Amino acid sequence: MAKFRGAIVVDTEHCKGCNLCVVACPTHVLDLHHDVNGKGYHYSYMKNPEACIGCASCGLVCPDSVITVYKAEIK
């Protein structure tokens, strides 16, 4: 069975910090950053990137579509 590794990219300037992606992540990869973006929102970031499996749950629940998910097979 193949193993996968994932990574996400968050458009931090458009993230509103709604926290939906943080709650949806089954491997607890995401968190809200203590810094704020230009609009004054705490944005999402990969707090635990090595745990990302590329499931895309975060991207599916994001109401503003600011999350891009990448997935690669580990050989």
C-alpha positions in Angstrom: 0.0 0.0 0.0 1.3 3.4 -1.0 2.0 6.1 1.6 1.3 9.7 0.9 2.6 13.0 2.2 0.7 16.2 1.9 1.3 19.9 2.1 -0.9 22.9 2.0 -0.5 26.5 0.9 -2.7 29.1 2.5 -3.3 32.5 0.9 -2.6 34.2 4.2 -3.8 37.7 3.1 -7.3 36.4 2.2 -7.7 33.9 5.1 -10.3 35.2 7.6 -9.2 32.8 10.5 -12.6 31.1 10.7 -10.9 28.0 12.2 -13.0 25.5 10.2 -9.9 24.0 8.6 -8.2 23.6 12.0 -11.2 21.7 13.3 -11.6 19.6 10.1 -8.0 18.4 10.0 -7.9 14.7 11.2 -4.1 14.8 11.9 -4.0 18.2 13.8 -1.7 19.8 11.2 -3.2 23.3 11.2 -3.5 26.1 13.7 -4.2 29.8 13.7 -1.1 31.9 13.6 -0.5 34.4 16.5 0.3 37.1 13.9 -2.4 38.8 11.9 -2.7 39.5 8.1 -3.2 42.9 6.5 -7.0 42.7 7.3 -6.4 42.0 11.0 -7.3 38.3 11.0 -5.3 35.4 12.5 -4.5 33.2 9.5 -4.2 29.4 9.3 -0.8 27.8 8.9 0.8 24.3 9.1 1.9 24.0 12.7 2.7 20.3 12.3 3.6 19.8 8.6 5.2 16.4 8.9 1.8 15.0 9.9 -0.1 16.1 6.8 -1.5 13.2 4.8 -3.0 15.4 2.0 -6.6 14.4 2.7 -7.8 17.9 1.6 -10.4 18.1 4.4 -9.1 21.6 5.1 -9.6 22.8 1.6 -13.0 21.3 1.3 -14.4 23.2 4.3 -12.7 26.5 3.6 -15.5 29.0 2.8 -13.1 31.3 1.0 -11.1 28.7 -1.0 -7.8 30.1 0.2 -6.2 26.6 0.8 -4.4 24.6 -1.9 -3.6 21.0 -1.1 -0.7 19.1 -2.6 -0.2 15.3 -2.2 2.8 13.2 -3.2 3.4 9.5 -2.9 6.3 8.5 -0.7 8.5 6.0 -2.4 
